Amino acid sequence: MSSNQRRHTRVPGPFDGYRIGLLDTPVRIHDLSEGGCFVNSLHALPAPGRPLILKIDVPDEGWICLKAQVVYSKPEFGFAVSFVDVPADAADRLRRGLLRLRGVLSKSQTDQVMMLPACPRCRGTSVRPLGMAGSSLPWFACATCDSVWAAREQGLDEGVPSADVPPISVTQQSGAKQILIADDDGGVLTLLTKVLSGYRVLAARDVAEAWRLGCSTLVDLLITDYLMPDGTGEELITRLRDTHPSLKVLILTGHGAMLNDEGFGWWTHERHLAKPCRVDDLRAAVTDLIGPP
């Protein structure tokens, strides 16, 4: 077991999961920690050092996608991995889920973690946090009416939309071509929205939010990260093209080397840029795909 995994308390499973690949392979997670996990597998075992992506069903938190690297393999049992480059939202959800399973999170702490404001538009309670979105205020999204807003104080039922902070879904001049951006990094969303200010821009922090936005309006281009806390860019592309078959796509990711190594057919057929990329390269790719604003 790696030193990274030994720093964290392992919670015994089993947990359901998938190894994301050309064909997603169901796997059983033997134990799980914030630093990594052991995957039961009787299939051909990956070599130590190999990067891969796991999608794990964490109780009360749902499916979480995690980039991992193989530490060692144990024939006839499986292989151990350490998690790497874990987004903040995914790390928070994983930590919360493990603390609950270990019984470490007290009732008052659990209530505080789960306390979310009601939607200011429909007063619904099917609300999830989006993080800070590059601002000084916490952002939330409603699964009932798709409203996205900033609350001035996290945990208060008022949930009054902020008048002095631009919403995470930003709309520029009407009549312009529309771009949907999906990335769990609020800084990336803010930067891309500014760089592509000539277009109408919708921004989402994960696959679920991007899918809802993409289904509710006509989108000319999807710019998506590959790995997000609740899924992958490939999943998002597939789901949106079910309703918009001609949707243009640009993948913006730091995991290009791994995707090249895996030899995914869908990856080679989509336009992609490596993070970080030059602003001129981004603008050129967008113009090439959908033309100028």
N, C-alpha and C positions, 0 to 999 in steps of 0.2 A: 504493500500500500504506500502511495506517495506521501511525502511529508505534508503536502497540501491537504490531503484527505485526513491525515491523522490529526490535524489541527481542529477538525470539526467532529462533532458527535454523530455517529452513524445511526440512523433509524432503521430498524429491520422492516422489510416489506412483507409480502411482495407488492410492487407497484406496477401498473400497466404502462407500457411504453411502446414507442416505435423508433427504429433506426431509420432516419430519413435517407433515401437513396433513389436510384433509378426506379426501384420498386420498394416502397416503404415496407420494412420488415417488422412484424410484431415482435416485441421482446418483453421479458419479465425482469424487472429491476429487483435484485435480491436485497440490497440495502441502499440507503440514500443519505447524503449529507450535503451541506452547503458547498463542499469542495469537490464532490464527485460521487460516483456510485459504482456498484458492481452489477454487471449485466449478465444474466443467465442466458447462455446461447450454446446450442449444439451444432450450429452452422460453422462454416469456415471462420476462424477467429482473426480479427484484424491484428496487424503487427504493432508492437509498441511504437509510440510516436505518431501513429496515424491519426489525422484529424477526422472527426465525424460529427454528426448532429443527432441528438436524441430529443424526442418529444415525450415527456413524462406526465402522467396524470397524477397530480398531487392533490390529496383529499382536501376539499373545501376551497381549493384554489384553481382547480381545473388544469387544462393542458398547458405545459410550459416547455418552450423550445430552448435548448441549451447547446451551445457549441462545446465540444469536448475533445480531449486527446487521450488516446489509449496509453495506459501506464504499463500494464502487463496482461498477458493472456494465460489462462489456466485450462489446458485441454480437458474436454468433457464436462467443463463447468461453465466457463464464460470468460469475461474480460473486465478489467477495472479501468475506469476513466477518471480524469480530473477535468473539471469544468474550466473553461477559459473564456475571457472577454464576455462575461455575463452582463447584460444590460441591467441598469439599476432597478427597473420595474420587475424584471424576472427574478433578480436576487431578492427583492423585498417579498415577493409572493412565495418563493421557495423557503425563505427564512420563516415567514409566518406559518406556512403549512407544517414545517418541521417542528416548530415550537409547540404548535397545538398537539401534534402527534406525541411529543415527548411530555406533554402536560406541564410545560414550563410557563406557558402564557396563562396568567391568572384571569379570572372572570372579568375583572375590571379592565385589564389590558386588552382582552379579547373584544369587549364591548367598544373600547376606544378605537381599536384597529378597524372594526367593522362598521363604526359609526360614519354614515355618509349622509350628505344633505339631500332633501327631497328636490326633485326637479322644479325649477322656478316656472317652467312653462305649463307642465301638466300635473305637477305635484306628485308624480309617480316616485316610487322608491326603488325601481330597478336601475340603480345608479352605480357607476364604477369610476374610480379615480383615474385621471390621465397623467398625473404628475404636475410639474411646474410649467412645462411647455415653454421654457426659456423666459418666464416672467417671475415676478415676486409673489404670485398668487397661485393656489392650487386649482387645477382644472378638473371638471367632471363631465361625464357624458351620460345621457339617459337612453336606455335601451327601448323605452316605450315610444318616445316621440323624436328620437335622434337629436335632441337639443344638446349643445355643447356650451359650457359656460365656466366662468371663473368665480369662485366663492371667496368673499373677503375674509372669512374665517372658516377654516376647515372644521367640519363636524357640526356646524350650526345648520338648523333646518331651513333658515331663510334662503340660503343659496342664491342671494341676489346677484344677477349678472353684473359684471364690472363694466362701468361706462368708460373707464380710462385706459383699459388694456384691450388691444385688438383681439378678437376671438381666434381660436386655433384654426377654424375654418374661415379662410380669408377670401373675400370676393372682390375682384377688381372691376374694371369697367365692363358694363353689359355689352354683349355682342362679341367679346373677345373669345378666343379658343380657351377651353377649360382643361386644366391639368389637376390630377389627383396625386398627391404625394403621400406615401406611407413610410414612416420611419419612427422608431421608438426614441430617437434622440431629438429633444426639443430644439437644440442648437442647430441641427441640420435642417429642421423644418423652417426655422426662422430665416436661416441663410438662403435656402432655396426659394422661399417666398419672396425675399427681396431681389434675388438675382433674376427671377422670372416674373417680375412685377408687371410686365406688359401683358401677361396672360391673366385669366381668372384662375385662382389657385384654391384648391381645397386641401387641407392638411389633416392627416390622421396619425395617431400614435401606435396603432397596431392593426392586425389583419381584420378584426371584427369591425372596428370603426371605419376603416377604409372600405370594407365591403358594403356597409350600410350607406355610406356617402356615394359610392359608385353606383349602387342600385337605384338611388333616388334622383339621379340627374345624369344628363348625357356628358360623358367625359371623352375628350379627344386623346389624352395621353395619361398613362399611369407611370409615375416614377416611384419605384419601390425598393426598399432595402430587402436583403434576402432573409436575414434572421431577425425575427421579432418575438417578443415574449409569448405570444399566443399562436404562433405559426410561422410559415415561411412565405416569401414572396411568390414562390411557385404556386402555393395553395391559393393565394389571393388572385394571381393572374388567371388560374383555371376557373375560379368561381365567377370572376367578373366577365370572362369571355363566354360563359354560359349565357349571359344576357346581352353582352356586347361583343360578338365574334370578331369584329374588325378593330378592336381596341389596340392602339399602339402602346408599346411598353419599352421603358428604359429602366434597367436594373442598376442601382447604385449601391455597391457593397464592398466591404473590406475582405470578403471571403472568396474572392475570385479564384485564387490559387487552389483552394480546396475543391471548388466546383469544377475547375478544369481537370483536377486529378480524378474526380469521380466520373467524369465523362458524361454528364447529364445531357441528353439530347435537347431538352427544352432550353438549357442554358446556352448552348452553341447557336441556337436559332434566334435568340433575343438580343437586342442591342444592350450593351452593358458598359459601365465605366467603373474603375476602381476608386474606392475612397482612400485618401482624399483625391479629388480631381481638380483640374484647373477650371475656373469659371468659364473661360472661353471654350473649353472642350464641352462643358455641359450645355452651354447655349447653342453650340454648333450641332450637338446631337439632337437637341429638342427641335431646332429649326429644320434639320434634315428629316425628322420623323413627322412633324405636323405643320411645318412652315413657320413663317414669322407671326408675331401676335396679330 
